Amino acid sequence: MTKLSVNINKIATIRNARGTNLPNLIQVAKDCEKFGAEGITIHPRPDERHITYQDVYDLKPVLTTEFNIEGFPNTSFINLVLDVKPEQVTLVPDPPGVLTSNAGWDTLKQKDFLKEVIDEFKSAGIRTSIFVDTEIKNIENAVETGTDRIEFYTGPFSDNFLKNKEEAIAPFIKTANLANELGLGINAGHDLNLDNLNFFKNNINGLLEVSIGHALICDSLYYGLESTIQKYLTCLK
């Protein structure tokens, strides 16, 4: 069964727009779990434009499912994760100020850097995942970083799904099969939605977890949060 981790960044964006505590991020996270989410994902950025560092500390003691913290591993992020100790940390190669994650790691050029960071997290008992594309070399070199899992950047799949879904999924099938052979766990995220999620899940062997935020929160405006989470869980069955 592929787990659904709900990314609640967008909830924090709405809250921050008015400078109040509405919507209440902590309550929404707890409700997501109550409605069936099997994990909560956040991505605290240096400018704290949505999730703040205080949010990270506030969420940790109330969550009952898996806590996944995403981010670029600068010093402040590393210290935050080591202090909070979530179940999983997902490393993304986001430069400061980027609008959203839009590429995977070059695991050959950044191998030594990633290995050093991953060693530190794994020594603290935190499962690690790194954001990657479908370049074979990036999967092969991911193993040498010591990461437990990879997370597929699924933007290209989502962009091309309506044009030709078979072509869109093909590189992900190939690299997922390689990842399975190499003993890497597989996560996925970015622009997965109710239209394309089931097809992606059914074609990727060993898909352990998907992290979905933007589309899920948008859908909840129409269907409500509880119903939306159930619809996404149905796609993963």
N, C-alpha and C positions, 0 to 999 in steps of 0.2 A: 504494500500500500504506500503510495506516494504521499508524504505529509504536506499539508498546506500551512505555510507561515505567512501571516498577514503583516505586510509592511504598513506601519501607521504614520509614516512621515507626513502624508497629506493631511491627516487630522491635526498634527502640530502646525502645519502651514496655515490652516483655517484659524486655529486658536491664536496664533501669533499676529494675524492680520488685524485683530482688534485689541491686542494687549491685555486680554483677560484670560480666564481659565475656562472659556467656553468655545468649543467643546472640551470636556475634561478628558485629557489624554489617558490618564490612568484608568478611568472608568471605561473608556472605549476599549482599551487593551483587555481589561478584565471581561468585558462583554464579548469581545471577539473569541476569547477562550471559551466562555460559556456557550456561545453559539456554534462551537465545533472546531475553531482554529487549533491547530496542533503546534503552533509556534507563533512568536511575535518577533518581527524584524524591525530594526531601526537603523538609520544611517546618520549619526551625528556629524555634521560638517563643521569646519573651523569657524565659519561665520554664524553658526547656530541659527540659520534661517528657518529651520523647522524644528527638528529635535535638538534640545539643549543638553549640555552635559549634566545638568541637574535632573533632567528627565530620565537619563540613564540610571542614575542612582535611585530615583523614585520608583522606577519600574521593577528593578531587580527583586525587591522583597515581596511584591504582590503577584508576580507571574507564577503560574502553576504548570505551564508547558515549557517548551524550549525557547530560550532567549538567544537571538542571533543579532550580533552587532556588526554592521558593515562599516567600512571606511578605509581611507588611505592611512597606512601605518606610519604617520609621523610620531614624534616623541609624545605629544600630548594624547594622541589616540592610543598608543601602546600602553601608556600609564593608566589611562581610563579603563581599558579592557582588563589589564592585570589586576586593577583594584576591584572591579565589579565581578569578574570571573563569570561571564555568561557560558552557556553550554557550547556555543559556537561563535567564532569570529570569522567574518568573510572579508578578505582583503581585496580592495579595488584600487586600480591605478588612477584615481581621479586627481587631476591637478586642482589647485585652489581656484574657486570661482566657477567651476564647471556646472552647467545647469543640471545635468543628470549623468549617471554612469553611461558611457557610450563606447567602451572598448575593453578588451581583456588585457592581461599582462603579457608582455614579451618575456616569457619565462626563461629564455636563453640569456638575454642581456641583463635581466634582473634576478637571475638565479641566486647569486650569492647574497644579495640583499634580502630576498624572500626567505632564503634558508635561515638566515640569522634571526629574522623576526619570527618565523614559524617555530624555530627551536625554543624561543623564549615563551611563546604561548603554550606550546605543548608541554614544556616543563612545568607550567602552571596548571596543567590538566584541562586545557581548553582545546576543543576540537577546532581544526582549522580548515578553511576552504578558500580557494583563490579564484577570482573572476577570470575566465578565459574565453577566447574565441574558438573557432573550429580548425585552426591551423594545427596540423599534425605535430609539428615541432614544438608547439606550445604545450601540447598534451604530454609528449615524451619528456620534455624538460621539467614539467610540473612534478613528476615523480621524484626527481632529484632535489626538489626543494624540501621534501619531507611532508608536504601537505597531506591531510587526510582525504580531502575532497576537492573537486573542482566545481565551480558554478558556471554553467554556460551562459554567456551573454546572448540572449535570444532575440535581440532587436532585429537582426537580419532575417531571422525566420518569420517574425511577426510582420515585418515590412513586405515580405514577398509571399506571404501565405495565400492571399486572395488571388494573386497572379497565377501561381503554380505551386500548390502545397507540396507536391511530391519533390519538386526541385528544391523548395525551401527547406525541407526536412533532411534531404540527402546528406549534406555534410555533417549534420548533427548525429545521424545514425552512425556514420563512419567513425567519427571521433568518440562517440559514446562506447562503441564496441571496443575501441582501442583502450579507453579508460578502464573498462571492465577487465580487460586482459591484464592491464598494468596494476590492478588492485586499487584504483582510485574510486571513491564514492562520487556520485553525480548529483548535483543540485542544478537548478535552472531559475532564471528570472530576467525580466525586462520585457514589458509589453505583452506578456501572456494575458489572455482574456477568455471570456466565455465562448468565443467563436473558435479559437485555435488551441485551447489548452488540452482538450481531450485527444485531439489528433497528435499533438506533441507527446503527451504522456504515453499513448498507445504505441508509439514508434521508437521510444527511447528505452532500451533495456536497462534496468537497474536504476531508474530515476528515483532518488530517495526523497527529494524535497523540492518544492517550488516556493519562491518568495514573490508575492504579488501584492502590490499596493495601489498604484494609480488607477488601473482599470477597475479593481474591486471597489475602491471608494467611490468612483464615478457611478458604477452600477448600483451601489447602495442608495444613491439619491433617488433612484426609481423603484428599486425593489425592497429597500430597507436592509439594514446591516445583517440581521439574522438570516433572512431569505437569501441574500446574496452569498453569504458564506456557505450556505447549504448548496447553492447552485454550483459553486466552485468545487466543493467536496464531491458532488455528483460527477463532475467532469473527471475527477481523479480516480473514480471507482473502476 
